[in-house]
Each structure stands twice: as structure tokens, then as C-alpha cells.
Amino acid sequence: MDEQMAYELVKVLKKPQEAENGEAFERAYELTKIYAGSAGAQASAIPVLFEKLFELFATGYSQ
């Protein structure tokens, strides 16, 4: 995660109502929860998945 995305994520966690990427966080969180609850989920992939989804929903693309 680049520095700007990390900063945006911290803003969402500190002040969710005021952050402009709150919806991106919620969508990424819900999809990550679904994956984590699946039988084939790999524990090491969960944080990476969340990071990629958050970046995708916040910016429209993923690196």
C-alpha cells in the first residue's frame, strides 16, 4: 500500500463519518469478511485482499 492510501485508511479509521473513502472501506471490509469466512481462505491472504480491495474502491484501480 502506498503512503497516500495508508493515509486515507487512517482517516477512515479515525473519523469514519468525515472521511471521503468511508464507502470504499465498508465495501472492502465486507468482501474481506466473506472471504475470511470461506473454507478455502488463507490467513496470509486476508490483509493483502483487504488492502487491494480498499485501493480499488477508493481509486478505481489497483496496483
C-alpha positions, 0 to 999 in steps of 0.5 A, a space after each residue: 500500500 502506498 503512503 497516500 492510501 495508508 493515509 486515507 485508511 487512517 482517516 477512515 479509521 479515525 473519523 469514519 463519518 468525515 472521511 471521503 473513502 468511508 464507502 470504499 472501506 465498508 465495501 472492502 471490509 465486507 468482501 474481506 469478511 466473506 472471504 475470511 469466512 470461506 473454507 478455502 481462505 488463507 490467513 496470509 491472504 486476508 490483509 493483502 485482499 483487504 488492502 487491494 480491495 480498499 485501493 480499488 474502491 477508493 481509486 478505481 484501480 489497483 496496483 
